[in-house]
Amino acid sequence: MVGSGQISAADTRTGTVTSVLDGATDWEPLSGGVAHHVQRVRLADGRPAVVKRTPASSQSPPGMFALEAAGLRTLSELGGVRTPEVYEVTEHHLVLAALAPRPDTDQYWEEAGRAIARLHSVVGSTFGWPEDGWLGLLPQHNKQTSNGHEFFATHRLLRYVTEPKVQQVLDPTDLTRLERICERLPELLPSAPAVLTHGDLWRNNLIATDEGSPVLIDPAVHWNWAEADLSMIYSVHRPPEPFFAAYEEAAAPQAGWRDRMDLLNLREQLSVLAHFGSDLPDWIRDTKTVLRKYS
């Protein structure tokens, strides 16, 4: 579970800045991250750890890593799911306890499905979050509202239309279709309560303890529809069916939820285009397909 986090601090006797990374060895790059460089290290006291930094070509947005650490704490303390212990947070990096690779077994995925159902059982009073956050390297707008359709339309879909890389790959017809979908959301998506969501719930953000239990990483925490959270892991590198069967048994989602996954995952498609644009022609094609289908 998340600890309180250890912040780099000045040594009052020498004026130097101390860090848990002082004396760290065995720096090894890890794969999987798209917004940050991730490395596994061994701290001077022998503990294995994972270090997240933004690429040298990018600048860490102020407070990004502190918000991620707070999100991990929220998932653990309020959502009741496992998250890695936070060893250190600075403006430039985040140091977490190292965990194990995900075992690809039915038992693991069933436990993961129940964990996400447990997270989604925490109901909030509004959609959004008290402060804005980050999804990848772009701002996540979390202005709070009691209207889920308004929140999803304004802060999860339309917020991307001004991103330069989205404007480069979606033409005026595509953007008109997006606006039409946002107008039609109340007829396309059933009303549902705001629940605690991970916010960036794709398969690679589920790893494991040494004993093989699921652990969640890299959150973009906010209150949203459960199906909005579920749509990402359903649509991007979908896990095996035991995950969804266990989730359905524990959470009892509304009938027809699978039919709504491609529409709800439009948020992720637009976010990816906002980050990578013309570099991902398959994503452009799939996004245009969804826009045509629901407009």
Sequence and secondary structure as in RCSB ss.txt:
>XXXX:A:sequence
MVGSGQISAADTRTGTVTSVLDGATDWEPLSGGVAHHVQRVRLADGRPAVVKRTPASSQSPPGMFALEAAGLRTL
SELGGVRTPEVYEVTEHHLVLAALAPRPDTDQYWEEAGRAIARLHSVVGSTFGWPEDGWLGLLPQHNKQTSNGHE
FFATHRLLRYVTEPKVQQVLDPTDLTRLERICERLPELLPSAPAVLTHGDLWRNNLIATDEGSPVLIDPAVHWNW
AEADLSMIYSVHRPPEPFFAAYEEAAAPQAGWRDRMDLLNLREQLSVLAHFGSDLPDWIRDTKTVLRKYS
>XXXX:A:secstr
      B EE TTT  EE TTTT EEEEEES  SSSEEEEEE TTS EEEEEE  TTS   TTHHHHHHHHHHHH
HHTT      EEEE SSEEEEE  B    SHHHHHHHHHHHHHHHT B SSBB SS EEETTEEE    BS HHH
HIIIIIIGGGTTSHHHHHHS HHHHHHHHHHHHHHHHHS     EEE SS  GGGEEE TTS EEE S   EEE 
HHHHHHHHHHSS   HHHHHHHHHHH   TTGGGGHHHHTHHHHHHHHHHHGGG HHHHHHHHHHHHHH 
